[in-house]
Amino acid sequence: MLCAAGIICGGSAPLARPRQTDKEAGPAVTKVEPPSWWIGLTPEVLLLLSGQDLEATHVECNLPTLRVSRTQSTAGGTYLFVWLKIAADTKSGTAVCRIVAPKGATSFELPLAARAPTLGKFQGLSQDDVMYLIMPDRFANGDPTNDEPAEAPGSHDRSKPRAYHGGDLRGIQNHLRYLKDLGVTTLWLTPIVKNGAAQDYHGYGAVDLYAVDPHLGALKDYQNLVAAAHQQGMKIVFDIVPNHVGPKHPWVSNSPLPDWFHGTFEHHIDSFSPLKGSFYGKPGGQAIANDSFETLSDPHASPRMKRNLTQGWFFGILPDMNTENPLVEQYLVQNSIWWAETSGLDGYRVDTFPYVGRKFWANWHAGLRKLYPYLTTVGEVFHPDPSVTSFFVGGARRYDGIDSGLSTVFDFPMFFTLRDVLLRGAPAGSIADVLRHDALYVHPEMLVPFFANHDVPRFVSAEGSSSTKVKLAFGLTLTLRGVPEIYYGDEIGMAGAGDPDNRRDFPGGWIEDANDAFTETGRTREQQEIFSYVQSLLRLRREHAALRTGQLWHLASDESSYVFVRESEDERIVVAFNNADQARELHMALGDTRAQEATAIELLLGEAKTELLRGELRIMMPAQSISIFSLN
């Protein structure tokens, strides 16, 4: 998801090589989607050909193991759908298929390859992982030659916050050692597919779903990055957006089918819910900080109340894919399979998840999991209420009889709560209240807690923040249950207000940068202090299984403090959080708790003092602090 002010997208360029039999006007193929496929992956592939005069009367390929079972010409011959059956004994190579049409004949090519070994690929995420969110254009410039591609003149200018700045895939690969030393295990990159205009650095306005944006590199650069990450024992999550494309995608002016989108460029509804917050009892006159997904999880809401969310153009700008159309569905499923197979990625971050119909998600996941059973999908459900976010997670059929198949969601309820507690003085016990709702999830241990991402102001720049508060945010996020996410640069306390200021360049990612925060000597004292703290937390998490996979138990919770235990089979870890401006002492009886057998306690991180006396744990916590102990 991205803010409306940042949505401007551009055009696309044809990829396929046209081959005509007649030099005069007649059939021509300018693009083939998908541009390649694999033998033994699926028994059939749906091809979408773009070009002219493609009203095919006959399509035949040069290999006997390939059979065209069906064709459908649309948009006056601008598009041709071809259903191609691929026998298991097909040989690797490039298939050449001939199209016969009333105005002549032409041909197209489709490379077919044997599947590469799958060992070490498609791994999915586990509780051992820590995710690190990167906007590739803003992280590091590894290849200056792609800063301003020939097809995008004037798009590169580091002085403009909405222009391309030159970061790319090679820049990320060059800094894998930094990320591994920090302690993260998984990289989530915002979309790398081709966008079009000078302001589309963010990647959410696609104009070609099968091409890497030339500002970021080529497909080979992405494949190299995934392979290099895997060699380092790291994983890659691909940001996929089945909900919409950019407004300058070629489909918008001439779509493959009349109902390829919900509505048209001239006539469409927007994605904003028509219901006011007061419909569900929220006070009027308050700014809305989240999307109104209550209607989607409400079995009593009428279709009219939900239509804007699932059929509206995002922010009224981004064309909404009609995922109820079977051909759109098959196209998008195949697109996800193609990116997985061509790179070996390990999971998908799914943008704007609730805005797409749930039947599509069930089918999309079924298509993926048939081939990649361990692939993890993480949905974006921007909402503070666990009863809403949990509705979209898979593993259970909801009131509509549908299991979405989604592995997990980003823990937006915890995000909102952490910011309320740390920045706005909300009770520390609000954290326990969010955790109380874990019973709503099939696998709460796979939720993704976080305190910042690319759609909200940087934590350190928020009102009421400080470097101390940043440490508290990290301390909680990296010790609570789930698979935590870190936003690039937060580990050095990067500043930034709302979009696009929250997407500044990582210092040191460009040769001309005055300071290189990828190195200890290049960081300021405050940057190094935060970096070292995060590194220490991640080291503790790596060394203590209880902090990764242990069951979470409450010990104490009130206005200013929250104390909890993470328990595994072999150890118990206590995390004590004090949000008060002054030190305080807590006495907690351990009888009938998971810590009752403890006879000794060891400080692992922080400055709190502790005592174990006759079944009682006493913790003397400094003001605004987190301390971590091991109970023996």
Beta strands, then each sheet from edge to edge (+ up, - down):
strand 1: 19-20
strand 2: 28-33
strand 3: 37-39
strand 4: 44-52
strand 5: 58-61
strand 6: 66-74
strand 7: 79-86
strand 8: 93-101
strand 9: 104-114
strand 10: 131-134
strand 11: 186-189
strand 12: 193-194
strand 13: 208-212
strand 14: 235-240
strand 15: 347-350
strand 16: 376-379
strand 17: 408-409
strand 18: 485-487
strand 19: 551-557
strand 20: 561-567
strand 21: 572-578
strand 22: 584-589
strand 23: 601-605
strand 24: 609-613
strand 25: 616-621
strand 26: 625-631
sheet 1: 1+ 9- 3-
sheet 2: 1+ 9- 8+ 5-
sheet 3: 2+ 4- 7+ 6-
sheet 4: 17+ 16+ 15+ 14+ 11+ 10+ 18+
sheet 5: 12+ 13-
sheet 6: 19+ 20- 21+ 26- 23+
sheet 7: 22+ 25- 24+
end
